[in-house]
């Protein structure tokens, strides 16, 4: 399954330095190399948007919790579906 993950700066005012950022980027680079993270973009005002591949919500939870910056963000997560699948299902539903 693919998941859209939007991370926004946590309202708790968590701060982090360059060491935490570097550790987080090392973690993300590892996930990219393993094919778990498909895309990874930051927002100009902090936070970012990523696409993860995981077998379940529970697996995604574990992946996100592995980040050194996990507590610095609040997350919005949506499961993704291939648009071609939606089209195919719509076509099947309208057949006589």
HULIN-V347945 format. One record per pair of residues at least 4 apart in sequence whose C-alpha atoms are under 6 Angstrom apart, sorted by the first residue. I is the first residue (numbers start at 1). GAP is how many residues later the second one is. D is the distance in whole Angstrom. If there is no record, write none. Layout:
i = <I | I>
gap = <GAP | GAP>
d = <D | D>
//
This chain:
i = <1 | 1 | 1 | 2 | 2 | 2 | 3 | 3 | 3 | 3 | 3 | 4 | 4 | 4 | 4 | 5 | 5 | 5 | 5 | 6 | 6 | 6 | 6 | 7 | 7 | 7 | 7 | 7 | 8 | 8 | 8 | 9 | 9 | 10 | 10 | 10 | 14 | 16 | 24 | 24 | 25 | 31 | 31 | 32 | 32 | 36 | 36 | 37 | 37 | 38 | 38 | 39 | 39 | 40 | 41 | 41 | 42 | 42 | 43 | 43 | 54 | 54 | 65>
gap = <52 | 53 | 54 | 50 | 51 | 78 | 48 | 49 | 75 | 76 | 77 | 46 | 47 | 73 | 74 | 44 | 45 | 71 | 72 | 42 | 43 | 69 | 70 | 40 | 41 | 66 | 67 | 68 | 39 | 65 | 66 | 38 | 64 | 62 | 63 | 64 | 58 | 4 | 43 | 44 | 4 | 5 | 6 | 4 | 5 | 16 | 17 | 14 | 15 | 13 | 14 | 11 | 12 | 10 | 7 | 8 | 5 | 6 | 4 | 5 | 5 | 6 | 5>
d = <6 | 5 | 6 | 6 | 5 | 5 | 6 | 5 | 6 | 4 | 5 | 6 | 5 | 6 | 5 | 6 | 5 | 6 | 5 | 6 | 4 | 6 | 5 | 5 | 5 | 6 | 6 | 5 | 4 | 5 | 5 | 6 | 5 | 5 | 4 | 5 | 5 | 6 | 6 | 5 | 6 | 5 | 5 | 6 | 5 | 5 | 5 | 6 | 5 | 5 | 6 | 5 | 5 | 4 | 5 | 5 | 6 | 4 | 5 | 5 | 6 | 6 | 6>
//
